[in-house]
Amino acid sequence: MSRYKIYQIDHYDPKKVGKNKRRLAVLYGALFSISYLVFHVFVYILDIKPSVMFLTLFPLVLGLYIWLYYKLKSDLKRIKTIGDIEFTRSCIKKRIGDSLTEYEFRSIEKLELQRHIPSINSGGGKNDYFSYILTIIFSNSTSESLIISEKPVDNRQNLSIANTMKTLKKIIEPQITIIP
């Protein structure tokens, strides 16, 4: 079916990294509305000239936009690809370095997919994510969590990991949960 990259994040809590990135992305998106409101409050309510406000507010907002943009992109450069994971009709194949591990769907009780780091590129929408956290819960009550890419390794396929999970949900027995 599809192969996706497995990432390593140099942080003790990868979920916290994703949560902070989502907060920064919301702030980045809301900055325009907030600056627009502040501009109009100062111009119309406090009766300050628009040219003075533009000259003082524009460089500040532009600097904040640039800082937030680089803050959002900075951690993406530190993420390392350590392997890949492949979903087939009968099993999951995980390659990390020289090691190959296959998980039969019979031994898996549940698969959970959780959004991790939002996408920063200009072509992406609000629902696009750079990475997801895939948790594999086995029948013997053990689990494994992996940070995987949203887009497949194969450039010919444009099937996101969420779509792959929806397709797997129709084919296999284990329960699949996609957590927003």
N, C-alpha and C positions, 0 to 999 in steps of 0.2 A: 504494500500500500504506500506508505510514506516514511521518509527518514527525516529526523530533526536533530539539530545540534544540541549537545548537553554542555551547559556552562558551569563555570566555577566562579563564585563571587568571594572576594577576599574580605569577608565580614563575618562576625560570629553569629549574626541573625539575618539571613537573606530576606526573610519576610519584612523585617524592619526597613531594609533598603528599599524594597518595593513600595512600602507604605509612605516613606518619605518622598520618593519620586512622584507618587500619585498626588501628594499634597502640593509639591512644587508645581506640578503640571496644572492643577486647579488654580493656584495663585497666578501662574503665568497667563492662563486664559482669562481670569477675572481682572487682571491688571488694567486692561484697556477700559473696561466699564468703570472701575473705581477712579481712574485718572480722568475720565470724561465727566463723572459726577463732581469730582473735586474742582475741576476747571470751571464748571458752570456755577457751583456754589460760590466760589471766590469772585467770579465775574458779575453775577447777577445779584447775589445777596449782599456781599461785602463791597460791591461797587468798585472793583479794581479793574483797571484797563485790560482788555484782552491781550494786547501786545506785550504788556509787562508779564502777564500770567504765562503767555506762550513762551517767552524767552526764559522764564525761570522754571516752569513746570516741564517743558519739553525735554531739556537735557537730563533732568532728573529721571523722568519716566523712561527715556531712551536708555539711559545707563542702567536702570533697574531691569528693563527688558533684556539687555545684552548680558547682564550678570546672571539672571535667572536662566537664560538659554544655555550659557556655558556651564552653569551649575547642573542643569539637567543632562547635558551631554558628557560631562566630565567622567562620571562613573561608568558610562558605557564603554569607554576605552580600556578600563581596568578589568573588564569581564573577559575571562579566557575560555576558549573552546577546549574541552577536554575529551570529547568523544561524540558519539551520536547514538540515537535510539531509533529503532525501526519497528513499525507496527505491521504485522502481517495478519492473515486470517486465522492463523493457529497459535501465534505466540508473539511475544515482544522480545526483540533482540537489542541488547545494550552493549555497545563497544566503548570502553574507556581505555585509552592507550592500546596495549596489545591484548587486553583481556576481553573476551566475548562471553556474555551471559545471556541465556535464553530463559524466559519465563513463560511457561505454558499457561494458557488462560484458565485451565482447570485448577491451577494452584493459586489463582488470584481471586480474592473475594470482592475487591472494590478498587476502582480507579477514580481518583479525585483530581480535577484540573482547576487551578486557581490562578487568576490574573496576578501578574507580578509587576513588571516595569512597563509603564506606558510608552508608546512609540512617540518619538520626537520629530520625525520627518514631516515636511510640509504636505506631502501627499496623503498622509494618514489621517483618518477620521478620529473621532473621540473614542471609538470602540477598538482601535488598533492597539496592540500591545507588542512590545519588543520581546518579552519573555513570559513564560508561565511556569508555575510550580506544579509538577505532576507527582502525586503521591500514590504509590502502589501499595495496597494493603493485601497481604497474603492470607490464605486460609488458616495458617498456623499463628495468626495474630501479630506477626511482625510486619514492619512497613519500611518503605524506602521512599525518600523524597529526592526529586531531581529538578533542576532548573533547566528548562528546555526552550528552544526558540519557537517563535510563533509561525514562521514560514519554513517550509521544507528545504532540505539541502539541495534537492533537485530543482533547478530553476524552471524547468519545463512545467512542473506541477505548481499550481497556485492554490493548494489546499491547505488552509490554516490548521493548526493543531485542534482548535475547537470543532471545526468541520470533520476532522478525522475522528474525534471522539464521538461525535453524533453518528457518524457512519458505523463505528465500532459498536455503538449501543444497539444497533439493529442486528448485528452479526453475532456477538458473543453473549455468554451468560452473565459474567460478572457485572455488578452494578457500576454504572458510570455516573459521576456527579460533576457538573461544571459549576464552580462557585464563582459568583461575580466579585 
